[in-house]
Amino acid sequence: MDQLIEIMSRIRPDIDFMTATTLIDDDLLDSFDIIAIVGEVNHEFDVEINVNDLLPENFNSASALYELIKKLQEED
C-alpha cells in the first residue's frame, strides 16, 4: 500500500491519499491523472488494469485501487 501511495503522491502531491475517499466523486483526479496512475501501477505492480477496471469505485481511494491491484495479482 505504501508503494501505491508513493506513486499517487508523485502524480498529485497536493492530495492526501491516506485519507481521501472521494477522489473521483469530488473531481480531485482527472482523466490525465488516472492515465498516469494506471501506467505507473501497471509497471510497478506488474498488473494490467484494463478498460473494464476503469470504474469510479476502483479509483475513489487508494485503498480501493489497492484492492483492485491485489485482485489482478491473484488472477495471474
Summary of the structure (lengths in Angstrom):
residues: 76
radius of gyration: 11.2
end to end distance: 19.1
largest distance: 33.5
contacts: 194
relative contact order: 0.19
helix: 61%
strand: 0%
